[in-house]
Amino acid sequence: MDVLLHITTPKAAPVAAALGRALTAEGANWSCFLTNDGVKVLKDDAFAEAARDAARVAVCEHSWDLHMAGRDCPAERGSQTVNSALMAEAARVVSL
């Protein structure tokens, strides 16, 4: 994978959406991992649209249960072990 977007805050949604669109336009293979209250970016329509082109979108299941309890998760639910694996696969990591 070329780039992993590591998203930890919902305030990152506009930047993450724009970066995701730019990465897709350049033909990059990118994924994202959402943790802490960053899982809330999945409620952002622009981010959700950009993330459709990601190779993989995973959320920390504990963070999802804490911040988005009772809502269906539109992404892969995983552990911080998934986060570590994605970090290891990425040529570059952008933390937002």
TORPA-4810 file (N, C-alpha, C, O; in nm, 3 decimals):
<nodes>
NODE_1_0.084_-0.117_0.000_0.000_0.000_0.000_0.089_0.124_0.000_0.192_0.128_0.067_M
NODE_2_0.048_0.223_-0.075_0.126_0.346_-0.084_0.111_0.435_0.040_0.210_0.483_0.094_D
NODE_3_-0.014_0.455_0.084_-0.040_0.548_0.193_-0.148_0.493_0.286_-0.249_0.439_0.241_V
NODE_4_-0.125_0.508_0.416_-0.225_0.479_0.517_-0.264_0.611_0.582_-0.178_0.683_0.632_L
NODE_5_-0.392_0.642_0.582_-0.442_0.757_0.656_-0.483_0.705_0.794_-0.571_0.620_0.806_L
NODE_6_-0.419_0.756_0.897_-0.447_0.715_1.035_-0.526_0.831_1.097_-0.469_0.937_1.126_H
NODE_7_-0.655_0.810_1.116_-0.745_0.920_1.154_-0.787_0.904_1.299_-0.842_0.801_1.338_I
NODE_8_-0.761_1.009_1.380_-0.787_1.002_1.523_-0.885_1.108_1.572_-0.917_1.111_1.691_T
NODE_9_-0.933_1.193_1.483_-1.025_1.299_1.524_-1.126_1.327_1.413_-1.091_1.320_1.295_T
NODE_10_-1.251_1.358_1.449_-1.350_1.389_1.346_-1.320_1.520_1.273_-1.371_1.543_1.163_P
NODE_11_-1.238_1.604_1.333_-1.200_1.730_1.268_-1.118_1.706_1.142_-1.100_1.797_1.062_K
NODE_12_-1.067_1.586_1.125_-0.985_1.552_1.010_-1.067_1.524_0.884_-1.010_1.511_0.776_A
NODE_13_-1.197_1.515_0.896_-1.281_1.474_0.783_-1.256_1.554_0.654_-1.237_1.492_0.549_A
NODE_14_-1.256_1.688_0.657_-1.235_1.761_0.531_-1.099_1.734_0.467_-1.088_1.719_0.345_P
NODE_15_-0.995_1.729_0.550_-0.860_1.704_0.498_-0.850_1.560_0.447_-0.793_1.536_0.341_V
NODE_16_-0.904_1.466_0.523_-0.897_1.325_0.483_-0.974_1.300_0.354_-0.929_1.223_0.269_A
NODE_17_-1.088_1.365_0.338_-1.166_1.349_0.215_-1.089_1.404_0.095_-1.081_1.338_-0.009_A
NODE_18_-1.032_1.523_0.110_-0.956_1.583_0.001_-0.832_1.500_-0.032_-0.800_1.479_-0.149_A
NODE_19_-0.763_1.453_0.070_-0.643_1.372_0.049_-0.679_1.240_-0.016_-0.609_1.194_-0.107_L
NODE_20_-0.787_1.178_0.028_-0.831_1.053_-0.033_-0.863_1.070_-0.180_-0.825_0.987_-0.263_G
NODE_21_-0.934_1.178_-0.214_-0.965_1.205_-0.356_-0.837_1.226_-0.436_-0.825_1.176_-0.548_R
NODE_22_-0.742_1.300_-0.379_-0.616_1.326_-0.449_-0.535_1.197_-0.469_-0.478_1.175_-0.576_A
NODE_23_-0.531_1.114_-0.367_-0.459_0.987_-0.379_-0.522_0.899_-0.488_-0.450_0.837_-0.567_L
NODE_24_-0.653_0.894_-0.491_-0.722_0.816_-0.593_-0.692_0.872_-0.732_-0.666_0.797_-0.825_T
NODE_25_-0.697_1.004_-0.745_-0.671_1.068_-0.875_-0.531_1.038_-0.925_-0.508_1.029_-1.046_A
NODE_26_-0.437_1.021_-0.832_-0.298_0.991_-0.870_-0.272_0.842_-0.887_-0.161_0.801_-0.919_E
NODE_27_-0.375_0.761_-0.865_-0.359_0.617_-0.881_-0.292_0.547_-0.764_-0.245_0.434_-0.778_G
NODE_28_-0.288_0.613_-0.651_-0.224_0.553_-0.533_-0.314_0.446_-0.472_-0.436_0.454_-0.479_A
NODE_29_-0.250_0.348_-0.412_-0.321_0.246_-0.336_-0.319_0.294_-0.191_-0.212_0.303_-0.130_N
NODE_30_-0.436_0.323_-0.136_-0.441_0.379_-0.002_-0.550_0.313_0.082_-0.648_0.259_0.030_W
NODE_31_-0.529_0.319_0.212_-0.623_0.265_0.308_-0.633_0.362_0.424_-0.558_0.460_0.430_S
NODE_32_-0.726_0.335_0.515_-0.733_0.419_0.635_-0.775_0.337_0.755_-0.850_0.239_0.745_C
NODE_33_-0.724_0.381_0.869_-0.763_0.322_0.997_-0.814_0.436_1.083_-0.748_0.539_1.097_F
NODE_34_-0.932_0.416_1.142_-0.997_0.518_1.223_-0.998_0.472_1.368_-1.037_0.359_1.398_L
NODE_35_-0.956_0.561_1.457_-0.952_0.526_1.599_-0.990_0.647_1.682_-1.006_0.757_1.630_T
NODE_36_-1.003_0.626_1.812_-1.052_0.729_1.904_-1.184_0.784_1.847_-1.260_0.708_1.787_N
NODE_37_-1.212_0.914_1.866_-1.337_0.966_1.811_-1.325_0.996_1.662_-1.417_1.051_1.601_D
NODE_38_-1.211_0.961_1.603_-1.194_0.971_1.458_-1.289_0.880_1.382_-1.310_0.898_1.262_G
NODE_39_-1.347_0.781_1.451_-1.445_0.694_1.385_-1.565_0.774_1.334_-1.637_0.730_1.245_V
NODE_40_-1.586_0.892_1.392_-1.700_0.976_1.353_-1.687_1.031_1.211_-1.785_1.079_1.155_K
NODE_41_-1.568_1.026_1.151_-1.553_1.076_1.014_-1.640_0.997_0.916_-1.671_1.045_0.807_V
NODE_42_-1.678_0.877_0.954_-1.763_0.796_0.865_-1.903_0.857_0.849_-1.977_0.817_0.759_L
NODE_43_-1.940_0.951_0.936_-2.067_1.022_0.923_-2.058_1.135_0.820_-2.160_1.186_0.775_K
NODE_44_-1.936_1.174_0.784_-1.912_1.284_0.690_-1.931_1.233_0.547_-1.860_1.142_0.504_D
NODE_45_-2.027_1.291_0.475_-2.058_1.243_0.340_-1.940_1.251_0.244_-1.917_1.159_0.166_D
NODE_46_-1.865_1.361_0.250_-1.751_1.376_0.159_-1.643_1.272_0.187_-1.585_1.215_0.095_A
NODE_47_-1.618_1.247_0.315_-1.519_1.144_0.349_-1.570_1.006_0.307_-1.495_0.928_0.249_F
NODE_48_-1.695_0.977_0.338_-1.751_0.846_0.303_-1.742_0.821_0.153_-1.712_0.709_0.110_A
NODE_49_-1.766_0.924_0.073_-1.756_0.908_-0.072_-1.612_0.882_-0.114_-1.586_0.793_-0.195_E
NODE_50_-1.518_0.960_-0.061_-1.377_0.941_-0.095_-1.327_0.804_-0.052_-1.248_0.741_-0.122_A
NODE_51_-1.374_0.757_0.063_-1.328_0.630_0.118_-1.374_0.510_0.036_-1.320_0.400_0.051_A
NODE_52_-1.471_0.529_-0.052_-1.513_0.418_-0.139_-1.400_0.370_-0.228_-1.399_0.255_-0.273_R
NODE_53_-1.303_0.458_-0.255_-1.191_0.422_-0.341_-1.071_0.368_-0.263_-0.970_0.330_-0.323_D
NODE_54_-1.082_0.363_-0.131_-0.973_0.310_-0.050_-0.968_0.159_-0.065_-1.070_0.093_-0.082_A
NODE_55_-0.848_0.105_-0.058_-0.831_-0.040_-0.064_-0.893_-0.105_0.059_-0.947_-0.215_0.053_A
NODE_56_-0.882_-0.035_0.171_-0.933_-0.091_0.296_-0.966_0.024_0.391_-0.890_0.121_0.403_R
NODE_57_-1.079_0.014_0.458_-1.119_0.109_0.561_-1.152_0.027_0.686_-1.245_-0.054_0.686_V
NODE_58_-1.074_0.048_0.790_-1.094_-0.027_0.914_-1.111_0.070_1.030_-1.051_0.178_1.032_A
NODE_59_-1.192_0.030_1.126_-1.212_0.110_1.246_-1.176_0.028_1.369_-1.193_-0.094_1.371_V
NODE_60_-1.127_0.095_1.470_-1.104_0.030_1.598_-1.241_-0.004_1.656_-1.323_0.084_1.681_C
NODE_61_-1.264_-0.132_1.678_-1.396_-0.175_1.726_-1.427_-0.117_1.863_-1.543_-0.085_1.891_E
NODE_62_-1.328_-0.104_1.949_-1.351_-0.045_2.081_-1.393_0.102_2.066_-1.486_0.147_2.133_H
NODE_63_-1.325_0.175_1.979_-1.360_0.315_1.957_-1.499_0.328_1.897_-1.574_0.419_1.933_S
NODE_64_-1.533_0.238_1.806_-1.667_0.242_1.746_-1.773_0.222_1.855_-1.870_0.297_1.863_W
NODE_65_-1.753_0.122_1.938_-1.850_0.095_2.044_-1.860_0.211_2.143_-1.967_0.234_2.200_D
NODE_66_-1.752_0.281_2.165_-1.750_0.392_2.259_-1.817_0.517_2.202_-1.896_0.583_2.270_L
NODE_67_-1.785_0.550_2.075_-1.831_0.676_2.017_-1.951_0.665_1.924_-2.018_0.765_1.896_H
NODE_68_-1.980_0.545_1.875_-2.089_0.528_1.777_-2.180_0.413_1.818_-2.236_0.344_1.732_M
NODE_69_-2.195_0.392_1.947_-2.273_0.279_1.999_-2.413_0.275_1.938_-2.482_0.376_1.926_A
NODE_70_-2.452_0.155_1.899_-2.586_0.133_1.846_-2.600_0.160_1.698_-2.706_0.136_1.641_G
NODE_71_-2.497_0.209_1.633_-2.503_0.238_1.489_-2.433_0.127_1.412_-2.334_0.070_1.458_R
NODE_72_-2.485_0.099_1.294_-2.419_0.002_1.206_-2.288_0.062_1.157_-2.282_0.180_1.124_D
NODE_73_-2.186_-0.018_1.154_-2.054_0.027_1.108_-2.039_-0.004_0.959_-2.047_-0.120_0.919_C
NODE_74_-2.016_0.099_0.877_-2.002_0.079_0.734_-1.862_0.036_0.691_-1.833_0.027_0.571_P
NODE_75_-1.775_0.011_0.787_-1.637_-0.027_0.757_-1.603_-0.155_0.831_-1.681_-0.206_0.912_A
NODE_76_-1.485_-0.206_0.803_-1.434_-0.325_0.872_-1.406_-0.289_1.017_-1.336_-0.191_1.045_E
NODE_77_-1.459_-0.367_1.108_-1.428_-0.348_1.250_-1.307_-0.434_1.283_-1.300_-0.551_1.246_R
NODE_78_-1.211_-0.374_1.352_-1.091_-0.449_1.385_-1.028_-0.399_1.513_-1.081_-0.310_1.580_G
NODE_79_-0.917_-0.457_1.546_-0.846_-0.423_1.669_-0.726_-0.334_1.636_-0.699_-0.303_1.520_S
NODE_80_-0.655_-0.296_1.740_-0.532_-0.221_1.718_-0.427_-0.310_1.650_-0.328_-0.259_1.597_Q
NODE_81_-0.445_-0.440_1.653_-0.357_-0.529_1.578_-0.374_-0.505_1.428_-0.277_-0.509_1.353_T
NODE_82_-0.496_-0.481_1.384_-0.521_-0.446_1.244_-0.450_-0.315_1.212_-0.388_-0.302_1.106_V
NODE_83_-0.458_-0.219_1.303_-0.387_-0.093_1.285_-0.238_-0.117_1.266_-0.177_-0.061_1.175_N
NODE_84_-0.180_-0.199_1.350_-0.037_-0.229_1.340_-0.002_-0.296_1.208_0.100_-0.264_1.147_S
NODE_85_-0.086_-0.387_1.163_-0.061_-0.455_1.035_-0.068_-0.356_0.919_0.016_-0.361_0.829_A
NODE_86_-0.165_-0.267_0.921_-0.175_-0.166_0.815_-0.053_-0.075_0.816_-0.001_-0.039_0.711_L
NODE_87_-0.008_-0.036_0.935_0.112_0.048_0.946_0.232_-0.023_0.882_0.313_0.040_0.814_M
NODE_88_0.243_-0.152_0.905_0.357_-0.228_0.852_0.351_-0.239_0.701_0.455_-0.248_0.636_A
NODE_89_0.230_-0.240_0.644_0.214_-0.254_0.499_0.233_-0.123_0.424_0.260_-0.124_0.304_E
NODE_90_0.220_-0.011_0.493_0.219_0.120_0.427_0.359_0.172_0.400_0.448_0.164_0.485_A
NODE_91_0.377_0.225_0.280_0.503_0.293_0.248_0.511_0.427_0.321_0.619_0.472_0.360_A
NODE_92_0.394_0.491_0.339_0.385_0.619_0.409_0.261_0.619_0.497_0.159_0.560_0.462_R
NODE_93_0.271_0.687_0.611_0.158_0.702_0.701_0.133_0.851_0.721_0.224_0.929_0.751_V
NODE_94_0.007_0.890_0.704_-0.035_1.027_0.730_-0.130_1.022_0.848_-0.238_0.962_0.841_V
NODE_95_-0.089_1.085_0.958_-0.170_1.083_1.078_-0.249_1.213_1.087_-0.192_1.323_1.085_S
NODE_96_-0.379_1.198_1.098_-0.468_1.315_1.104_-0.548_1.311_1.232_-0.629_1.401_1.256_L
</nodes>
